[in-house]
Amino acid sequence: MDEGYLDAPDGRIWYRRVGSGGVPLLTLHGGPSIGGFYIAPMARLADEREVIFFDLIGCGRSDVLADPERYTVPYYVEQVEWVRKRLGIERFHVFGNSWGGILGTYYLSTYHPQALSFTVSNSIGDFARHHRELKELTERLPPDVRETIRWHEATGNVSCPEYVGAIAVVWQRHTCRLVPWPQELEDSFPVRDRQASARLFGQGRFALTGLLKDASLFPLYPKIQCPLLFIAGRYDMCDPEHMRDMHKAAAGSEFMLFEESSHLPFIEEPELFFSRYRDYLARVERGEVHPRAS
């Protein structure tokens, strides 16, 4: 295992490389702000390939920006490319969970490195639609939980214990349904720099008032040249039908639905997840999943 910090222009970026051989897998974590603690189970693939983790600036174990207004999608896209070059990654797969799936979409539609495949795990493609879906989800919450979330997000007071307790109900239903949560997921909280997430998404989880509030990634999928895989969970707050439509918009892509999972099938259904994902990567590398036309 190789673990340490890269001295980037804006501060130190934490990284870890595990395993060796095979075609490397570059992982992009969710959040932002929380970093890659919870995505550590992807290291199960290290018995057949190198798996690479890193925390974006403002997230996890990496440094934070003094000026939070610099947390933007273009800033993070350039950071992914800087890390790729700095670590000498050339021919590789990309796995992005949640925000990582969004970032990976922007990255691979901007740069065209030698990526063999891109997996969008439990993410979204249209923010206005996702906002509507979140409103429908909150209507199904217990009234006291629903009103606590709405009031605190409207006032911007999203750090107090009452709000955190209400959001915990949502996390248990729609982020990870295991009881108790695995240590890797527990270690992801508290966040590193809340402003990284607030700038892009907004204060709280349901408000969606940040820079991405009107963004749609659907026009970007045809620009990605490598094979695409979309992974969804039946109980995810990232609606599985939303993800199915993302798959349909990306001609030639594949779609996997995990019936007993919410946001983290690699944690909630690990045996099934890794069996299916290993098979997909192997098919890509055998040339059985063909690159998509640009």
C-alpha angles and dihedrals in degrees: 000000000000115000133165146093133301115215101230123180091259099041143295121326116203117223140173130194119194131180128011141234128034124065108317122244116219112203126207114200130219131242109047102236098031098074129205104307094111095046092062093105088075084078086082085085090062090094088074106024145006113276118203126202130181137166118231118233108281091026138094113323097351128097124270132235119251089215110051092193087076091069099103137137094254089050092054094042090057090046092056090051091048091052092047092054094041092053092044095239112165114152110031151129123248124218118186123181121198107319086011089063090053093047092046090053092054091043098050093043088054102038126034105203121161094286112160094196143352123216118199105199121192098334141124138249104195122039098197090054091045089053090055090048091051090052089054090048093052090053088064093053122097108276095245092051092046095051093045091055094045095048096047095046091048091054095039092237098133101142100066121106093246092060093041090052092051093048089050088066089056093046091052092052102036110019107041123353096193119113114238104022115241116258094250090061094044089052090058091073138107097044124242100228116358090197091070090064096035092056094054104031108013138246110320128358103281106038098075096191098140133105093286097051094111099030125126121192095189094097089054100059095076089055093061109092102193126077114283129215123189119201123194138177123220094231099036122131083224091078112238092220089054088055092046088057089050087055091050090051091055103067113221095016126131131231132208125188121195108206098199098043139085119188101336114045091163086065101030099044102016100159094051093038097053093042092055095039094049088052092051094050091047091051091050091051092048089055094247092122105059126214114258123245114256 
